[in-house]
Amino acid sequence: MSAPRRQGARESRVSARGALLSRWQQHVQTAADSLEKLRRSPGNALMTIAVIGIALLLPCALFVSVDNLSRLGGNMGGASQISVYLQQDVTDSEALEISEQLLTRRDIDAVRYISAEEAAREFAATSGLGDVIAALDSNPLPGALVITPSDVSTSLSSSLVSDLESLRGVDSVQLDLAWVERLQAFLGLARRASTGLMGILAIAVLFVVGNTIRLAIENRRAEIVVIKLVGGTNAYVARPFLYTGAYYGFAGGVFAWTLLAAILLALGGPATELLRLYGSEYSIRGLGATGSLLLLVGSTLLGWLGAWMSVRQHLSAIEPR
Amino acid sequence: MIKFDNVSKRYPGGHQALDQVNFELNAGEMAFLTGRSGAGKSTLLKLIMLMEKASQGQIFVNGKNLGRMPADRIPFYRRRIGVVFQDHQLLFDRNVFENVALPLQIEGYPRHEADRRVRAALDKVGLLKKEKMMPITLSGGEQQRIGIARAVVNRPQILLADEPTGNLDPELAAEIMQLFEQFNQVGVSLLIASHDLSLITRLRHRVLTLDKGRLIRDADSGVPGAAGQEH
């Protein structure tokens, strides 16, 4: 008896499950082939990857700087306080009542009451003018509330100060630390600049990848024509280029991450030393796990997108003639 | 299977490649398309492959009007038609096996099924032992046979060939034609463009003759007139 003929395979082209499986195989195959092609011409690939990496490095470095500065500012912000001077006729119990009231606010962390007597004692002790104070008939110093805001940056922009000024019994409000305000303003500016720079350089990465892919498409024109002749769809033809773009993006991201890590390693020691001399325990932080992940995912997506743009523009122009 | 209804093709620039061509190729039929260079043979095949669109008239393949086919269906339509080119159109960075496997890979066949079909096709053209070799290392005749294996690997109902024996010596050309006849015997419809009249007349099949874009003769077998003079 002869072997049973496989009639089914001849007629049914590709079953649904088989199609899904082979589609997966196709993707894996394409992904591996694209990687192999990159590996075969490492010179060109490395140039592109380096350009992408440096373009990504700039905003990342700026981001890390701003991040560290604002943390540092936050640390020092603990020392920033608001002095509220009370009118002379406010009694101790009234002052305590005001401070109780203030403590219920969410933007205030702590309130310390310094009575007029305390203020006089403190002034006498620290200024060395104790005799002058003692010579006066009455205590010239007002009572004061020293307020620690819960968040420096928001307390400065919020209505906290004007609220304090309009309180009954308050004479004047003084912000001691104008520099905190300036630092915050500067950091806000730097943050915005880094966002803007990130946007611009992301576009640069798109163009770099797009151009590289355009050249790759040109180089493989003959192959694309053959593939289209035997029934390859645009999606099939595009796939290896999209993988290549994603690889470029990912490798560029790794390159940027490595450079940044190297820079932080080189600067971290001296910077910590400098801060120690200023009496701070602060140490420099890098991108962190989330930041690193975002960098790699983002750069991969950028590479893919750049390739997609290029493929969309150039691939449909290549048709068998 | 293939029907041309008053088809004309004028290229941009004014060259009239085909002029009111009418014919019908039935399922399982094998026909030659002949005529001098520039008579419109390649254009006719390109119209069937949808590499060009007709300026006038209608072409039906398997009952489908090609003029109405949306662009995104074209790849799927092409998968049902095998094509053999004079210049083979092989990919020289892939080996013989990979070249033949290309249509199956595109269509998404499972690996083992694809491998089986590729080996069957290579066996058919007598290149099974050379599957690992690169096309550039093979002779012209062998390269053409790789092209044929690739054209038939997904078992199309229609096989087109554009001067498949153009670069081959008579002996190899005859072998290639024998191969085509074998495909015809298992039910494949073939349309083969060739100007090799001596070869065509020896094989007794239908012959369509083009001249300056017009179909001037549609003979059932052999070419009594033109070929007779050569004998």
HADDOCK unambig.tbl for C-alpha pairs under 7 A between the chains (distance, minus, plus):
assign (segid A and resid 14 and name CA) (segid B and resid 109 and name CA) 6.59 0.50 0.50
assign (segid A and resid 18 and name CA) (segid B and resid 110 and name CA) 6.49 0.50 0.50
assign (segid A and resid 19 and name CA) (segid B and resid 108 and name CA) 6.34 0.50 0.50
assign (segid A and resid 22 and name CA) (segid B and resid 108 and name CA) 5.41 0.50 0.50
assign (segid A and resid 22 and name CA) (segid B and resid 109 and name CA) 6.01 0.50 0.50
assign (segid A and resid 22 and name CA) (segid B and resid 110 and name CA) 4.98 0.50 0.50
assign (segid A and resid 23 and name CA) (segid B and resid 108 and name CA) 5.94 0.50 0.50
assign (segid A and resid 26 and name CA) (segid B and resid 108 and name CA) 6.80 0.50 0.50
assign (segid A and resid 223 and name CA) (segid B and resid 91 and name CA) 6.30 0.50 0.50
assign (segid A and resid 226 and name CA) (segid B and resid 89 and name CA) 6.41 0.50 0.50
assign (segid A and resid 228 and name CA) (segid B and resid 75 and name CA) 6.83 0.50 0.50
assign (segid A and resid 229 and name CA) (segid B and resid 78 and name CA) 6.96 0.50 0.50
assign (segid A and resid 230 and name CA) (segid B and resid 78 and name CA) 6.14 0.50 0.50
assign (segid A and resid 230 and name CA) (segid B and resid 79 and name CA) 5.98 0.50 0.50
assign (segid A and resid 230 and name CA) (segid B and resid 103 and name CA) 5.83 0.50 0.50
assign (segid A and resid 231 and name CA) (segid B and resid 75 and name CA) 4.05 0.50 0.50
assign (segid A and resid 231 and name CA) (segid B and resid 76 and name CA) 5.89 0.50 0.50
assign (segid A and resid 231 and name CA) (segid B and resid 78 and name CA) 4.92 0.50 0.50
assign (segid A and resid 231 and name CA) (segid B and resid 79 and name CA) 4.86 0.50 0.50
assign (segid A and resid 232 and name CA) (segid B and resid 75 and name CA) 5.65 0.50 0.50
assign (segid A and resid 232 and name CA) (segid B and resid 106 and name CA) 5.69 0.50 0.50
assign (segid A and resid 233 and name CA) (segid B and resid 75 and name CA) 5.42 0.50 0.50
assign (segid A and resid 320 and name CA) (segid B and resid 51 and name CA) 6.07 0.50 0.50
assign (segid A and resid 321 and name CA) (segid B and resid 51 and name CA) 5.87 0.50 0.50
